[in-house]
Amino acid sequence: MDCTSQAINELKEKKKQLEEQAKIELQMEKLKLKKEQRCILQSQADIIQSTRKAMKELEVEKDLLKEEKKKLENVIAELLKVGHGCKENLDKIKEVVMEE
């Protein structure tokens, strides 16, 4: 019986060690997943920030283009009023500006 109880104790000890090892591995996996999650969240934040910055830049460019278009329209209107240049050519320029 001494051999049997020693074997049982060894098995219990081995079981305990395996359980502890499994817990440690599980904790390490959780930490790894948390780290990956942080990286993903940081990447998302970077993407959102970059997208917002790009949208602001596009908005500025869009505003500049609108201003340029208005200036061109005003120049064309003035030229048409004053009668400078060929009216047909100015009408074609006006059509091109209006398309954009």
N, C-alpha and C positions, 0 to 999 in steps of 0.2 A: 504494500500500500504506500510505502514511502516513495517508491519510484513513480507511482501513479499520481500522488499528490504533487510531487515535484514537477512532473510533466504538465499537470493541470496549471500549476502556478506559472510555469514557463509560457504556456499557451495564453494565459491571462495577461502576462506581461507583454508578450508579443502583440496580442490584440490591442492592448493599451498603447503601445508604441505606434502601431499602425493607425489607430484612431487619431493620435496626436499628429502623426505625419500627414494624415488626410486633412486635419483641421488647418495645419500650417500651409499645405498646398492650396486649400480653398481660400485662405486669407490672402495668399500671394496672388492667386488668380483674381480675387476681388480688387486688390490693389492695382493690378495690371489693368483691369477693366476701368477702374476709376481714372487711372492715368490716361488711358485711351480716350475716355469720355471728356476729360479736361482738354486734351489736344483737339478733339472734334469741336468742342464748344469754342475754343480759342480760334480755330480755323473758321468757324461760322461767323464769329464776331469780326474777324479780319475781312471776310468776304462781304459782310454787310457794310462795314466801314468803307471798303474800297468801292462798293456799288454806289453808296451814297455820295462819295466824293466824285465818282464818274458822272453821276446824275447831275450834280451841281455844276460840273464843268460843261456838260452838255446843255444845261439850261442857260448858262452864260453864253455859250456859243450860239444857241438858238436866239437869245435876246439880241446879240450882236448882228446876226443875220437879219432879224426883223428890222433893226435900225438901218442897216445898209439898204434893205429893200425899200423902206420908207424914203430914204434919201434919194434913191434912184427914181422912185415914183415922183418925188417932188421935182427932180431935175427934168424928167420927161414932161411933167405938167408945165413947168416953166418954159421949156423949149417949144412946146406946142402953143402956149399962149403968145410967146414972142414971135413965133413963126420961123425960128431958125431951123435949118436942116430940112431934109425931106420928110414930110409927114408920114409917108408910108414906112420909111425906115424906123422912125420913132414909134409908130404903131407896132411894128414887129418887135422892137426892143421891149415895149410895154407888155406885149403878149408873153415874151420869154420871162420877164420879171414876175408876171402874174402866175405863171405855171409853177414857179418855185414857191 
